[in-house]
């Protein structure tokens, strides 16, 4: 019987589950939100919240504790310098799981796991990408107009 056993196994061995948790947490800290299955999001939420709590304290021992899970030093640096200070007045609840419905291929429940307070950062990134696309299309249009002018000038002479 599974009574009072809190860990979600997710159909994986312990080492695979540990690697999955580390990878998803790293992606979450890099991108501020990730799209994954609902059971994975719920299982990883507790680990991510513990890592943020370590980062809020910010001692060397806490940094080493986080490095046990997240191997990428640049991600740990952003966690300690950028993410943790935004949560200094907050006692828990650093992440949010938003259910998105079922995945088309296999019908798995999907969810969005995101850091609370970083929604605007993602919108800014999307707006920057859209602005880059628009500027590229404008450059192409200008080049085409210049080519047409050159062709018209050559035809006139």
C-alpha atoms as one frame of an Amber mdcrd trajectory, in Angstrom:
protein
   0.000   0.000   0.000   1.096   3.530  -0.780  -0.299   5.237   2.304   1.374
   8.546   3.237   4.078   8.244   0.603   4.345  11.748  -0.790   6.761  11.370
  -3.701   5.303  11.147  -7.212   7.243   8.518  -9.126   6.141   9.631 -12.621
   6.872   6.145 -13.973  10.640   6.648 -13.724  13.540   5.281 -11.736  14.977
   7.432  -8.953  17.971   8.561 -11.015  15.807   9.393 -14.024  13.391  11.326
 -11.808  16.273  13.269 -10.253  17.652  14.179 -13.696  14.194  15.176 -14.917
  13.666  17.425 -11.910  17.039  19.107 -12.393  16.452  19.679 -16.106  12.942
  21.068 -15.704  14.027  23.351 -12.839  16.929  24.648 -14.942  14.586  25.363
 -17.852  12.126  27.106 -15.557  14.795  29.409 -14.141  16.088  30.179 -17.644
  12.753  30.874 -19.332  10.590  31.865 -16.318   7.816  29.553 -17.544   7.587
  26.125 -19.140   4.866  24.001 -20.653   4.807  20.430 -19.358   2.399  17.747
 -18.186   0.376  18.478 -15.064   1.819  15.633 -12.917   5.383  16.723 -13.752
   4.565  20.355 -12.961   3.057  19.431  -9.603   5.955  17.123  -8.708   8.622
  19.656  -9.651   6.904  22.622  -8.011   8.050  21.640  -4.514  11.684  21.223
  -5.602  11.707  24.595  -7.354  10.222  26.333  -4.326  12.894  24.820  -2.063
  15.629  26.011  -4.439  14.207  29.550  -4.411  14.133  29.482  -0.604  17.819
  28.527  -0.574  18.545  31.348  -3.002  16.684  33.862  -0.830  19.055  33.161
   2.061  22.004  33.465  -0.304  24.865  32.021   1.751  27.688  30.003   0.240
  26.284  26.821   1.756  22.908  27.586   0.158  24.579  28.178  -3.210  26.317
  24.805  -2.940  23.039  23.161  -1.976  21.395  24.577  -5.113  24.363  23.502
  -7.242  23.647  19.905  -6.181  20.432  20.085  -8.178  21.161  22.677 -10.874
  24.503  22.058 -12.530  24.557  25.162 -14.758  26.420  27.926 -12.903  24.994
  30.718 -15.054  21.453  29.616 -14.174  22.370  29.499 -10.471  23.800  33.001
 -10.790  20.545  34.323 -12.294  18.581  32.505  -9.593  20.561  34.134  -6.788
  20.983  37.591  -8.372  17.737  38.152 -10.302  14.988  35.764  -9.253  15.473
  35.398  -5.477  15.535  39.159  -4.660  12.086  39.577  -6.223  10.705  37.056
  -3.721  12.376  38.464  -0.579   9.060  39.668   0.915   7.131  36.558  -0.105
   6.819  33.502   2.145   6.379  30.652  -0.312   4.143  30.340  -3.337   6.827
  31.291  -5.842   5.409  29.189  -8.667   2.025  28.835 -10.329   0.568  25.852
 -12.210  -2.013  26.770 -14.845  -3.842  23.873 -16.471  -4.022  24.123 -20.265
  -6.145  21.141 -21.249  -5.196  17.953 -23.022  -2.366  17.419 -25.484  -3.554
  16.598 -28.977  -1.382  13.547 -29.627  -1.807  11.397 -26.527  -4.387  13.257
 -24.458  -2.014  14.017 -21.581  -3.057  16.843 -19.243  -0.831  19.844 -19.973
   0.035  22.706 -17.644   2.035  25.905 -17.618   4.513  26.110 -14.735   5.623
  29.696 -14.207   7.363  31.883 -11.677   5.001  34.344 -10.014   5.788  37.951
 -10.884   7.669  37.274 -14.125   4.697  37.328 -16.507   5.623  40.793 -17.823
   9.147  39.660 -18.671   7.776  37.066 -21.055   5.457  39.544 -22.722   8.366
  41.940 -23.252  10.415  39.190 -24.888   7.533  38.324 -27.207   7.071  41.983
 -28.131  10.801  42.308 -28.867  10.645  39.269 -31.158   7.638  40.703 -32.975
   9.394  44.053 -33.358  12.439  42.286 -34.837  10.226  40.450 -37.314   8.551
  43.709 -38.322  11.887  45.469 -38.793  13.127  42.589 -40.961  10.040  42.774
 -43.165  10.432  46.559 -43.462  14.075  46.134 -44.516  13.056  43.614 -47.157
  10.385  45.981 -48.482  12.900  48.840 -48.702  15.363  46.615 -50.580  12.652
  45.587 -53.028  11.674  49.234 -53.602  15.311  50.156 -54.248  15.638  47.308
 -56.753  12.500  48.490 -58.530  13.854  52.052 -58.691  17.164  50.784 -60.087
  15.353  48.659 -62.656  13.179  51.650 -63.641  16.280  53.863 -63.947  18.032
  51.295 -66.149  14.931  50.921 -68.319  14.693  54.719 -68.727  18.303  55.010
 -69.907
